[in-house]
Every structure is written in structure tokens, then in C-alpha cells.
Amino acid sequence: MISACTLLSGMVWALVIIHGSALAPHLEIVSYVLTGIVAFLMCIQAKQLLLSFVPGTFIGACATFAGQGDWRLVLPSLALGLIFGYAMKNSGLWLASRREQHSANTAVTK
């Protein structure tokens, strides 16, 4: 849940930077300052439990920048990544528990 919230907030922050920078395209300094302010706010928001995974926020923002702000493309891509990450974590935990059970059974029979 925390990962999903931080990824989504990162997407929103990236869109703020993209659209905010478009307001003054002739002044590059506005983009730099806005990016610095948003990066600071991305870190500050981590005080909230659901937004406490700061790397997830930056991953969501970077994915949105890589997708050139096309959130309709980025959102399902990040959702699929979350599903795969969840599946890999749980399958790894399952395999580790099976290995421990096998090791415990082998130690008892010796």
C-alpha cells in the first residue's frame, strides 16, 4: 500500500514540475527552482505513513519523466511493476520457508 501511494505521489509531483515549467518556458531558472522545491516537498511528505517510502516517490517521478508526462502510459506500467514486485517477494519468502523446513527435517533425521 505504501509503495503504491508513493509511486502515485511521485507521478503527481512530476506532473506538477512538467506543467509548472511549461508556464514560463523562456525562463529556465523557473524549472530549476520548481524542481528543487518539489524535490524538497517529496522528502518532507515522508512524515506521513503512507508516503514514507521516499525512493518510491522518486521512482514514480522518474518514470513519469521517462514517459514524457504521459500518465496514462506510466500508471499501468507502475501498477504491473508493483504486482510483479509483490509476487517476487512472496515467492521468495515461500521458497525460503520451504528450504528452512527441508533443512529442519534433514537435521532431525540425522
BELURSUL-V532562 format. One line per field, one symbol per residue. phi: phi as a letter, one per 40 degrees, with the letter a starting at -180 (. if undefined). psi: psi as a letter, one per 30 degrees, with the letter a starting at -180 (. if undefined). A space follows every 10 residues. Layout:
phi->???
psi->???
//
This chain:
phi->.ccccccccc cccccccccc cccbccbcdc cccccccccc ccccccccdc bccddccccc cccccccfgc ccccdccccc cccccccccc cccccccccc cccccccccc
psi->eeeeeeeeee eeeeeeeeee fffiffjeee eeeeeeeeee eeeefffkef gfieeeeeee eeeeeeghgi ffeeeeeeee eeeeeeeeee eeeeeeeeee eeeeeeeef.
//
